[in-house]
Amino acid sequence: MGEGRISFDGFETWYRVFGDPASPPERKLPVLALHGGPGLPHDSLEPLADLARTGRPVVFYDQLGCGNSTRTAAPNPWSVGLFLEELAVVRRELGLDAVHLLGHSWGGLLAMEHALGGTGGLASLVLVGAVAGGRTMLDRRQDFYEKLPREARSAIRKHEAAGTFDDPEYGEAMDLFHRRYSCRLDPWPDWLNRALSKMDVEANAAMWGQPNAPVPGPLATWDLRPRLRGITGPTLVVAGRYDGMAAGQERDLHAGIPNSELVLFGRSSHYPFAEEHERFLSTLDEFLTRVEGQIRPQSPSDLAR
């Protein structure tokens, strides 16, 4: 395992590698994992480090604005383009010419935009609880609010309409929502609590905007669905049955991406790689191994063309 920092546009991006990403071509290709948020650091993906037990390198990094990466003198404005540029620099500096790209939540949108940009060397995409359309996600989340007790859903709507997000009543209602439809593990694991404690709320608010804000953030109106057919590589779409964060966008992704497979985890919400850990690792390893079997005997340099 190793870690370090990459200079990027006057900032620093922190990374950590489990396993050896510079393994010979006959070894398993690495997975580059993109965390959610924006602003929720790599700690939120910690269970995926267990992929390294199979001999597959796993690479994490903290996107700008959170975790161990630069958190001060933030860029103005925040943009999807900024994060795409950072991702390209991480791949180049770490020599990830051939890689599986895994994106969780907002990280799934980032992964899809990276693929749509025509970047070479992507053996596959893995989209976990991924977001395709911001407005659709926010609208469908209302359906999950409806599943809450009447007092909780009323509190959420009242305070989101008023902008009183720091009211304890709102916090209590959202805590119930997250424990049912974000992570169903009880108690929440240390890595998730750690990730939330390190989250950069300013970066997140800048990209999403507050609910019902007069000027939404760029992600609130982002919609990839008209362009999904441009993703032609092998793609695994993963979703939890109770995921109220991505709010049921997995079927949009599966229908729109031609060469995609959909796997649902019936006891999970937004973190199936933790809520059904062993099944998730087995499913993912089978998919990645199968993809690599189809691209051999190509070398990583062939894939990057």
C-alpha positions as CSV (number, residue, x, y, z in Angstrom):
1,M,0.0,0.0,0.0
2,G,1.3,3.5,-0.8
3,E,0.0,7.0,-0.7
4,G,1.1,10.4,-2.0
5,R,0.0,13.7,-3.5
6,I,-0.4,14.9,-7.0
7,S,0.0,18.6,-7.9
8,F,-2.9,19.9,-9.9
9,D,-3.6,23.4,-11.0
10,G,-2.1,24.9,-7.9
11,F,-3.8,22.4,-5.6
12,E,-2.9,19.0,-4.3
13,T,-4.8,15.7,-4.8
14,W,-4.2,13.0,-2.2
15,Y,-4.3,9.3,-3.3
16,R,-3.8,5.9,-1.7
17,V,-3.1,2.6,-3.6
18,F,-3.8,-0.9,-2.3
19,G,-1.7,-3.4,-4.2
20,D,0.6,-2.6,-7.1
21,P,-1.1,-0.7,-10.0
22,A,2.1,-1.2,-12.2
23,S,1.6,-5.0,-12.3
24,P,2.6,-6.9,-15.5
25,P,-0.1,-7.1,-18.2
26,E,-1.0,-10.7,-17.2
27,R,-2.1,-9.5,-13.8
28,K,-5.5,-8.1,-13.0
29,L,-6.2,-4.5,-14.0
30,P,-6.6,-2.0,-11.3
31,V,-9.8,-0.4,-10.1
32,L,-9.9,3.4,-9.8
33,A,-12.6,4.3,-7.3
34,L,-14.5,7.6,-7.4
35,H,-16.3,8.7,-4.3
36,G,-19.5,10.5,-4.0
37,G,-20.6,13.9,-2.8
38,P,-18.9,16.0,-4.1
39,G,-17.2,16.5,-0.8
40,L,-17.5,13.1,0.7
41,P,-14.0,11.7,0.9
42,H,-12.6,8.3,-0.1
43,D,-13.2,6.9,3.4
44,S,-16.8,6.4,2.2
45,L,-15.5,3.6,-0.1
46,E,-13.2,1.9,2.4
47,P,-14.8,-1.6,2.1
48,L,-13.7,-1.7,-1.5
49,A,-10.1,-2.0,-0.4
50,D,-10.9,-5.7,0.2
51,L,-10.7,-6.1,-3.6
52,A,-7.0,-6.1,-3.2
53,R,-7.2,-9.5,-1.5
54,T,-8.0,-11.0,-4.9
55,G,-4.7,-9.6,-6.3
56,R,-6.4,-6.6,-8.0
57,P,-5.0,-3.2,-7.2
58,V,-7.4,-0.6,-5.9
59,V,-6.8,3.1,-6.1
60,F,-8.6,5.8,-4.1
61,Y,-8.2,9.6,-4.1
62,D,-9.8,12.5,-2.4
63,Q,-11.3,14.8,-4.9
64,L,-10.5,18.5,-4.5
65,G,-12.3,20.1,-1.6
66,C,-12.4,17.2,0.8
67,G,-10.5,14.7,2.8
68,N,-6.7,14.9,2.5
69,S,-6.7,17.0,-0.7
70,T,-6.6,20.7,-0.9
71,R,-9.6,22.2,1.1
72,T,-8.6,25.9,1.2
73,A,-8.5,28.5,-1.6
74,A,-11.3,26.5,-3.4
75,P,-11.7,27.0,-7.1
76,N,-14.4,29.4,-8.2
77,P,-16.6,28.3,-9.6
78,W,-16.8,24.6,-8.8
79,S,-17.6,22.6,-12.0
80,V,-17.9,19.1,-13.4
81,G,-15.1,20.1,-15.8
82,L,-12.8,20.8,-12.8
83,F,-13.3,17.2,-11.5
84,L,-12.9,15.7,-14.9
85,E,-9.6,17.5,-15.3
86,E,-8.5,16.3,-11.9
87,L,-9.4,12.7,-12.8
88,A,-7.4,12.8,-16.0
89,V,-4.4,14.1,-14.1
90,V,-4.7,11.3,-11.5
91,R,-4.8,8.6,-14.2
92,R,-1.8,10.1,-16.0
93,E,0.4,10.7,-13.0
94,L,-0.3,7.2,-11.5
95,G,0.2,5.4,-14.9
96,L,-3.4,4.1,-15.0
97,D,-3.4,3.7,-18.8
98,A,-5.7,0.7,-18.6
99,V,-8.2,0.6,-15.7
100,H,-11.6,-0.3,-14.5
101,L,-13.4,2.9,-13.4
102,L,-15.8,2.5,-10.5
103,G,-18.0,5.4,-9.5
104,H,-20.3,5.7,-6.5
105,S,-23.2,8.1,-6.4
106,W,-21.9,11.5,-7.8
107,G,-18.7,9.5,-8.7
108,G,-20.8,7.5,-11.1
109,L,-21.8,10.6,-13.0
110,L,-18.1,11.6,-13.0
111,A,-17.1,8.2,-14.4
112,M,-19.7,8.4,-17.1
113,E,-18.7,11.9,-18.2
114,H,-15.0,10.7,-18.3
115,A,-16.0,7.8,-20.6
116,L,-18.2,10.0,-22.8
117,G,-15.2,12.3,-23.2
118,G,-13.5,9.7,-25.4
119,T,-10.7,8.9,-22.9
120,G,-9.0,5.6,-23.8
121,G,-7.9,2.7,-21.6
122,L,-11.2,2.1,-19.9
123,A,-11.7,-1.7,-19.6
124,S,-15.1,-1.2,-18.0
125,L,-17.3,1.0,-15.9
126,V,-18.9,0.0,-12.6
127,L,-21.7,2.3,-11.5
128,V,-22.8,1.9,-7.9
129,G,-25.9,3.9,-6.8
130,A,-25.0,6.3,-9.6
131,V,-26.7,9.5,-10.6
132,A,-27.7,10.1,-14.2
133,G,-30.0,13.1,-13.8
134,G,-29.9,15.6,-10.9
135,R,-33.5,16.8,-11.3
136,T,-34.8,13.3,-11.7
137,M,-32.9,12.2,-8.6
138,L,-34.3,15.0,-6.5
139,D,-37.8,14.5,-7.7
140,R,-37.8,10.7,-7.2
141,R,-36.4,11.2,-3.7
142,Q,-39.8,12.7,-2.8
143,D,-41.2,9.1,-3.2
144,F,-38.8,7.9,-0.5
145,Y,-39.9,10.8,1.8
146,E,-43.4,9.5,1.4
147,K,-42.4,6.2,2.9
148,L,-41.4,7.9,6.2
149,P,-43.7,8.5,9.1
150,R,-46.0,11.5,8.6
151,E,-44.2,13.7,11.2
152,A,-40.8,13.1,9.5
153,R,-41.9,13.8,6.0
154,S,-43.8,16.9,7.0
155,A,-40.7,18.2,8.9
156,I,-38.4,17.6,5.8
157,R,-40.7,19.5,3.5
158,K,-41.4,22.3,5.9
159,H,-37.8,23.0,6.5
160,E,-36.6,22.5,3.0
161,A,-39.2,25.0,1.8
162,A,-38.2,27.5,4.5
163,G,-34.4,26.9,4.1
164,T,-34.1,26.1,7.9
165,F,-31.7,23.2,7.4
166,D,-30.0,23.7,10.8
167,D,-33.3,23.2,12.7
168,P,-33.0,20.1,15.0
169,E,-36.4,18.8,13.8
170,Y,-35.1,18.7,10.2
171,G,-31.9,17.0,11.3
172,E,-33.8,14.3,13.2
173,A,-36.1,13.6,10.2
174,M,-33.2,13.4,7.8
175,D,-31.4,11.1,10.2
176,L,-34.3,8.7,10.0
177,F,-34.3,9.0,6.1
178,H,-30.6,8.2,5.9
179,R,-30.8,5.2,8.2
180,R,-33.5,3.7,6.1
181,Y,-32.5,4.7,2.6
182,S,-28.8,5.6,2.7
183,C,-27.1,3.0,4.9
184,R,-29.1,0.3,6.6
185,L,-26.2,-1.1,8.7
186,D,-26.9,-0.6,12.5
187,P,-24.8,0.8,13.9
188,W,-23.2,2.8,11.1
189,P,-19.6,1.6,10.5
190,D,-16.7,3.8,11.6
191,W,-15.6,4.5,8.0
192,L,-18.9,6.0,7.2
193,N,-19.0,8.2,10.3
194,R,-15.5,9.2,9.6
195,A,-16.3,10.1,6.0
196,L,-19.3,12.2,7.1
197,S,-17.2,14.0,9.7
198,K,-14.7,15.0,7.1
199,M,-17.2,16.0,4.4
200,D,-16.8,19.4,2.9
201,V,-20.3,20.8,2.9
202,E,-19.3,23.9,1.0
203,A,-18.1,21.9,-2.1
204,N,-21.3,19.8,-1.9
205,A,-23.6,22.8,-1.6
206,A,-21.8,24.6,-4.4
207,M,-22.3,21.7,-6.8
208,W,-25.9,20.7,-5.8
209,G,-27.3,23.8,-4.2
210,Q,-29.7,23.7,-1.3
211,P,-33.2,22.2,-1.9
212,N,-35.6,24.8,-3.4
213,A,-32.8,27.3,-3.8
214,P,-33.6,30.0,-6.4
215,V,-30.3,29.3,-8.2
216,P,-29.6,25.5,-8.3
217,G,-26.1,24.1,-8.4
218,P,-24.8,22.7,-11.7
219,L,-25.5,19.1,-10.7
220,A,-29.2,19.8,-9.8
221,T,-30.0,20.2,-13.5
222,W,-27.4,17.9,-15.0
223,D,-28.8,15.1,-17.2
224,L,-26.7,12.4,-18.8
225,R,-29.6,10.3,-20.1
226,P,-29.7,11.7,-23.7
227,R,-26.0,10.8,-24.1
228,L,-25.9,7.4,-22.4
229,R,-25.8,5.5,-25.7
230,G,-22.3,7.0,-26.2
231,I,-21.0,4.7,-23.5
232,T,-20.1,1.6,-25.4
233,G,-17.8,-0.3,-23.1
234,P,-18.8,-3.1,-20.7
235,T,-20.7,-1.5,-17.8
236,L,-22.0,-3.0,-14.6
237,V,-24.8,-1.1,-13.0
238,V,-25.3,-1.9,-9.3
239,A,-28.1,-0.6,-7.1
240,G,-29.6,-1.3,-3.7
241,R,-33.4,-1.9,-3.4
242,Y,-33.7,0.7,-0.7
243,D,-31.5,3.4,-2.2
244,G,-33.2,6.7,-1.6
245,M,-30.1,8.8,-2.5
246,A,-29.7,7.9,-6.2
247,A,-33.5,7.2,-6.0
248,G,-34.0,4.5,-8.6
249,Q,-31.9,5.7,-11.5
250,E,-30.3,2.3,-12.1
251,R,-33.0,1.4,-14.7
252,D,-32.4,4.6,-16.6
253,L,-28.7,3.7,-16.8
254,H,-29.3,0.1,-17.8
255,A,-31.8,1.1,-20.5
256,G,-29.6,3.8,-21.9
257,I,-26.1,2.1,-21.9
258,P,-26.0,-0.5,-24.7
259,N,-23.5,-2.9,-23.2
260,S,-24.6,-2.8,-19.6
261,E,-25.7,-5.3,-17.0
262,L,-27.9,-4.6,-14.0
263,V,-27.5,-6.2,-10.6
264,L,-29.9,-5.4,-7.7
265,F,-29.0,-6.0,-4.0
266,G,-32.3,-6.7,-2.2
267,R,-31.0,-5.9,1.3
268,S,-29.1,-2.8,0.5
269,S,-29.6,0.9,0.1
270,H,-26.8,3.3,-1.1
271,Y,-23.8,1.3,0.1
272,P,-24.3,-2.3,-1.2
273,F,-20.5,-2.8,-1.1
274,A,-20.8,-2.6,2.7
275,E,-24.4,-3.7,3.3
276,E,-23.9,-7.0,1.3
277,H,-20.2,-6.9,1.3
278,E,-19.2,-10.5,0.3
279,R,-21.9,-10.8,-2.4
280,F,-20.8,-7.4,-3.8
281,L,-17.1,-8.4,-3.9
282,S,-17.9,-11.7,-5.5
283,T,-20.2,-10.1,-8.1
284,L,-17.7,-7.4,-8.9
285,D,-14.8,-9.7,-9.2
286,E,-16.7,-12.1,-11.5
287,F,-17.6,-9.1,-13.8
288,L,-14.1,-7.7,-13.9
289,T,-12.5,-11.1,-14.5
290,R,-15.0,-11.8,-17.3
291,V,-14.3,-8.5,-19.0
292,E,-10.6,-9.0,-18.8
293,G,-11.0,-12.4,-20.4
294,Q,-12.7,-10.8,-23.3
295,I,-10.0,-8.2,-23.9
296,R,-7.0,-10.5,-23.6
297,P,-4.4,-10.9,-25.2
298,Q,-4.4,-7.1,-25.5
299,S,-2.0,-5.3,-23.2
300,P,-2.7,-2.1,-21.2
301,S,-1.0,-0.1,-23.9
302,D,-3.4,-1.6,-26.5
303,L,-6.4,-0.6,-24.4
304,A,-5.3,3.0,-24.2
305,R,-5.3,3.6,-27.9
